[in-house]
Amino acid sequence: MDKKLASVLVPRKMSWATATRSIRKCKSRIEKIGESRVDTEPTVWGLDVQVWNLLWTGEEAMKKGMPILIKAGFKSVEIL
């Protein structure tokens, strides 16, 4: 997120948890109704394959990458 935009939308520092909350909630809701990565057919949800791939791979990448970023001193989104 652009630093200037982030400062307008969220006047305080934005944590990684806050920045990724919507994608985690979305994935959690999909899983709660019994769907999985295999079941995410574009015609059922109205989303194309690229969006689904971004959801699943983005969530996995953030789960792996956030501890590395935090350890490197990037404790909030604005620092990047």
Contact map, one row per residue, 1 for C-alpha under 8 A:
11101100000000000000000000000000000000000000000000000000000000000000000000001100
11111100000000000000000000000000000000000000000000000000000000000000000000000000
11111110000000000000000000000000000000000000000000000000000000000000000000000100
01111111000000000000000000000000000000000000000000000000000000000000000000000000
11111111100000000000000000000000000000000000000000000000000000000000000000000000
11111111111001000000000000000000000000000000000000000000000000000000000000000100
00111111111100000000000000000000000000000000000000000000000000000000000000000000
00011111111000000000000000000000000000000000000000000000000000000000000000000000
00001111111000000000000000000000000000000000000000000000000000000000000000000000
00000111111111000000000000000000000000000000000000000000000000000000000000000000
00000111111110000000000000000000000000000000000000000000000000000000000000000000
00000010011111000000000000000000000000000000000000000000000000000000000000000000
00000000011111100000000000000000000000000000000000000000000000000000000000011100
00000100010111110110000000000000000000000000000000000000000000000000000000011100
00000000000011111110000000000000000000000000000000000000000000000000000000111000
00000000000001111111000000000000000000000000000000000000000000000100000000111000
00000000000000111111100000000000000000000000000000000000000000000000000000000000
00000000000001111111100000000000000000000000000000000000000000000000000000000000
00000000000001111111110000000000000000000000000000000000000000000000000000001000
00000000000000011111111100000000000000000000000000000000000001000000000000000000
00000000000000001111111110000000000000000000000000000000000000000000000000000000
00000000000000000011111111000000000000000000000000000000000000000000000000000000
00000000000000000001111111100000000000000000000000000010001000000000000000000000
00000000000000000001111111110000000000000000000000000000001000000000000000000000
00000000000000000000111111111000000000000000000000000000000000000000000000000000
00000000000000000000011111111100000000000000000000000000000000000000000000000000
00000000000000000000001111111110000000000000000000000011000000000000000000000000
00000000000000000000000111111111000000000000000000000000000000000000000000000000
00000000000000000000000011111111100000000000000000000000000000000000000000000000
00000000000000000000000001111111111100000000000000000000000000000000000000000000
00000000000000000000000000111111111100000000000000000000000000000000000000000000
00000000000000000000000000011111111000000000000000000000000000000000000000000000
00000000000000000000000000001111111000000000000000000000000000000000000000000000
00000000000000000000000000000111111100000000000000000000000000000000000000000000
00000000000000000000000000000111111111110000000000000000000000000000000000000000
00000000000000000000000000000110011111110000000000000000000000000000000000000000
00000000000000000000000000000000001111110000000000000001000000000000000000000000
00000000000000000000000000000000001111111000000000000000000000000000000000000000
00000000000000000000000000000000001111111000000000000000000000000000000000000000
00000000000000000000000000000000001111111101100000010000000000000000000000000000
00000000000000000000000000000000000001111111100010000000000000000000000000000000
00000000000000000000000000000000000000011111111110000000000000000000000000000000
00000000000000000000000000000000000000001111111000000000000000000000000000000000
00000000000000000000000000000000000000011111110000000000000000000000000000000000
00000000000000000000000000000000000000011111111000000000000000000000000000000000
00000000000000000000000000000000000000000111111100000000000000000000000000000000
00000000000000000000000000000000000000000110111110110000000000000000000000000000
00000000000000000000000000000000000000000100011111110000000000000000000000000000
00000000000000000000000000000000000000001100001111111000000000000000000000000000
00000000000000000000000000000000000000000000000111111100000000000000000000000000
00000000000000000000000000000000000000000000001111111110000000000000000000000000
00000000000000000000000000000000000000010000001111111111000000000000000000000000
00000000000000000000000000000000000000000000000011111111110000000000000000000000
00000000000000000000000000000000000000000000000001111111110000000000000000000000
00000000000000000000001000100000000000000000000000111111111000000000000000000000
00000000000000000000000000100000000010000000000000011111111100000000000000000000
00000000000000000000000000000000000000000000000000001111111110000000000000000000
00000000000000000000000000000000000000000000000000001111111111000000000000000000
00000000000000000000001100000000000000000000000000000011111111100000000000000000
00000000000000000000000000000000000000000000000000000001111111110000000000000000
00000000000000000000000000000000000000000000000000000000111111111000000000000000
00000000000000000001000000000000000000000000000000000000011111111100000000000000
00000000000000000000000000000000000000000000000000000000001111111110000000000000
00000000000000000000000000000000000000000000000000000000000111111111000000000000
00000000000000000000000000000000000000000000000000000000000011111111100000000000
00000000000000010000000000000000000000000000000000000000000001111111110000000000
00000000000000000000000000000000000000000000000000000000000000111111111000000000
00000000000000000000000000000000000000000000000000000000000000011111111100000000
00000000000000000000000000000000000000000000000000000000000000001111111111100000
00000000000000000000000000000000000000000000000000000000000000000111111111110000
00000000000000000000000000000000000000000000000000000000000000000011111111000000
00000000000000000000000000000000000000000000000000000000000000000001111111000000
00000000000000000000000000000000000000000000000000000000000000000000111111100000
00000000000000000000000000000000000000000000000000000000000000000000111111111011
00000000000000110000000000000000000000000000000000000000000000000000110011111010
00000000000011110000000000000000000000000000000000000000000000000000010001111111
10000000000011110010000000000000000000000000000000000000000000000000000001111111
10100100000011000000000000000000000000000000000000000000000000000000000000011111
00000000000000000000000000000000000000000000000000000000000000000000000001111111
00000000000000000000000000000000000000000000000000000000000000000000000001011111
